[in-house]
Amino acid sequence: MTSTPTPPGLTRFNDLEERAAFTALHEACASTAWARRLLAARPYATAEELYAASDAAMAELTTADLEEAMAGHPPIGRPRPGDPASAREQRGMAGASAELRAEMLDLNLAYQERFGHVFLICATGKSAEQMRDAVRARIGNPPEREREIVRIELGRINRIRLARLVEEDA
């Protein structure tokens, strides 16, 4: 059996001093508990080990931890200036009509009023219409169900961001 070489970014991540590694993780996910769990499990032999650790940490997050993580995400259609990750992930909104953008703003506000946090979806690869349809479908969920959907979506976002972290060149 041949072993897969460790991606250069993963080696670099494993070798980072603790504060720098924490910062890199916190940029991927604003949950301090999630970042600390991943940090404590270093070094990772493979990217899959890192992703599995991320999934396990996501499953253990408390409601407060999830709220902290969600606070790190801007509303769909309004990526934070200077935040290339959210701009890249929300690329599907870039070509949306003014009407669709206004509808998303209204839906985002209604969702936030109902649940107390931004609408969170793994937007990578989704069109503006798909994101709109998702918020429409989810706004009627009971809060407990929506919290679990948010946990799943956040896990997907974290995996994408971790993949970018471990696969990028120096």
C-alpha positions as CSV (number, residue, x, y, z in Angstrom):
1,M,0.0,0.0,0.0
2,T,1.4,3.4,-0.9
3,S,1.0,6.3,1.4
4,T,-0.3,9.7,0.2
5,P,2.3,12.4,0.7
6,T,1.3,15.0,3.3
7,P,0.2,18.1,1.5
8,P,2.7,21.0,1.9
9,G,0.1,23.2,3.6
10,L,-0.7,20.5,6.2
11,T,3.0,20.1,7.0
12,R,3.3,23.9,7.3
13,F,0.2,24.0,9.5
14,N,1.5,21.2,11.7
15,D,4.8,23.1,12.1
16,L,3.2,26.5,13.0
17,E,3.8,27.8,16.5
18,E,0.6,27.5,18.6
19,R,-0.6,31.1,18.3
20,A,-0.1,31.2,14.5
21,A,-1.9,27.8,14.1
22,F,-4.8,29.0,16.3
23,T,-5.1,32.2,14.2
24,A,-5.2,30.1,11.0
25,L,-7.9,27.9,12.5
26,H,-9.9,30.9,13.9
27,E,-9.9,32.4,10.4
28,A,-11.5,29.2,9.1
29,C,-14.1,29.1,11.9
30,A,-14.8,31.7,14.6
31,S,-15.5,29.1,17.3
32,T,-12.7,29.2,19.9
33,A,-13.7,25.7,21.2
34,W,-13.5,24.2,17.6
35,A,-10.1,25.8,17.0
36,R,-8.7,24.7,20.4
37,R,-9.9,21.1,19.7
38,L,-8.2,21.0,16.4
39,L,-5.1,22.6,17.7
40,A,-4.8,20.1,20.6
41,A,-4.9,17.2,18.1
42,R,-1.9,18.3,16.0
43,P,0.1,17.0,14.3
44,Y,-2.1,15.5,11.6
45,A,-0.7,12.8,9.3
46,T,-3.3,13.4,6.5
47,A,-5.8,16.0,5.5
48,E,-8.5,13.4,6.2
49,E,-7.4,13.2,9.8
50,L,-7.8,17.0,10.1
51,Y,-11.2,16.9,8.5
52,A,-12.3,14.1,10.8
53,A,-11.1,16.1,13.8
54,S,-13.1,19.1,12.5
55,D,-16.2,17.0,12.2
56,A,-15.8,15.6,15.7
57,A,-15.2,19.1,17.1
58,M,-18.3,20.4,15.3
59,A,-20.4,17.6,16.8
60,E,-19.3,18.7,20.3
61,L,-20.0,22.4,20.0
62,T,-22.4,23.8,22.5
63,T,-25.2,26.3,21.4
64,A,-22.9,29.1,22.6
65,D,-20.0,27.8,20.6
66,L,-22.2,27.6,17.5
67,E,-23.3,31.2,18.1
68,E,-19.7,32.3,18.3
69,A,-19.0,30.5,15.0
70,M,-22.0,32.0,13.3
71,A,-21.0,35.5,14.4
72,G,-17.9,35.1,12.1
73,H,-20.1,34.8,9.0
74,P,-21.5,37.8,7.1
75,P,-25.1,37.6,5.7
76,I,-25.5,36.0,2.3
77,G,-25.1,38.7,-0.3
78,R,-23.1,41.0,1.9
79,P,-19.5,39.5,2.3
80,R,-17.3,41.5,4.6
81,P,-15.0,44.0,2.8
82,G,-11.5,42.5,2.7
83,D,-12.7,39.0,3.5
84,P,-11.7,37.0,0.4
85,A,-13.1,33.7,1.9
86,S,-16.7,34.9,2.2
87,A,-16.5,36.8,-1.1
88,R,-15.3,33.6,-2.8
89,E,-17.8,31.4,-1.1
90,Q,-20.7,33.7,-1.9
91,R,-19.7,34.2,-5.5
92,G,-23.1,32.9,-6.6
93,M,-24.7,36.2,-5.4
94,A,-22.3,38.3,-7.5
95,G,-24.5,38.3,-10.6
96,A,-27.8,38.3,-8.9
97,S,-30.4,40.9,-10.0
98,A,-31.1,43.9,-7.9
99,E,-34.6,42.3,-7.2
100,L,-33.0,39.0,-6.0
101,R,-30.5,40.9,-3.9
102,A,-33.3,42.9,-2.2
103,E,-35.3,39.7,-1.7
104,M,-32.3,38.0,-0.1
105,L,-31.8,41.0,2.2
106,D,-35.5,40.8,3.3
107,L,-35.2,37.0,3.8
108,N,-31.9,37.4,5.7
109,L,-33.5,39.9,8.1
110,A,-36.6,37.7,8.6
111,Y,-34.4,34.7,9.3
112,Q,-32.2,36.6,11.7
113,E,-35.3,37.9,13.5
114,R,-36.7,34.4,13.8
115,F,-33.5,32.6,14.9
116,G,-31.3,35.3,16.3
117,H,-28.4,34.7,13.9
118,V,-27.4,35.0,10.3
119,F,-28.7,32.5,7.8
120,L,-25.8,30.1,7.4
121,I,-25.4,27.9,4.3
122,C,-22.4,26.4,2.6
123,A,-22.7,28.8,-0.4
124,T,-19.8,27.5,-2.4
125,G,-21.0,26.5,-5.8
126,K,-24.6,27.6,-5.2
127,S,-26.4,30.1,-7.3
128,A,-28.2,33.1,-5.8
129,E,-31.5,31.4,-6.6
130,Q,-30.4,28.2,-4.7
131,M,-29.5,30.2,-1.7
132,R,-32.8,32.1,-1.8
133,D,-34.7,28.9,-2.1
134,A,-32.8,27.4,0.9
135,V,-33.5,30.3,3.2
136,R,-37.2,30.2,2.1
137,A,-37.3,26.5,2.9
138,R,-35.5,26.7,6.2
139,I,-37.2,29.8,7.7
140,G,-40.1,27.7,8.9
141,N,-38.0,25.1,10.7
142,P,-38.3,24.7,14.4
143,P,-35.2,26.3,16.1
144,E,-33.8,22.9,17.2
145,R,-33.9,21.6,13.7
146,E,-32.4,24.7,12.3
147,R,-29.6,24.6,14.8
148,E,-28.6,21.1,13.6
149,I,-28.8,22.2,9.9
150,V,-26.5,25.2,10.8
151,R,-24.1,22.7,12.5
152,I,-24.0,20.6,9.3
153,E,-23.6,23.6,7.0
154,L,-20.8,25.1,9.2
155,G,-19.0,21.7,9.1
156,R,-19.1,21.8,5.3
157,I,-17.8,25.4,5.3
158,N,-15.0,24.4,7.7
159,R,-14.0,21.5,5.5
160,I,-13.7,23.7,2.5
161,R,-11.7,26.3,4.4
162,L,-9.4,23.6,5.9
163,A,-8.9,22.1,2.5
164,R,-7.8,25.5,1.2
165,L,-5.5,25.9,4.2
166,V,-3.7,22.5,3.8
167,E,-3.6,22.4,0.0
168,E,-2.2,25.9,-0.7
169,D,1.4,26.4,-1.6
170,A,3.7,28.5,0.6
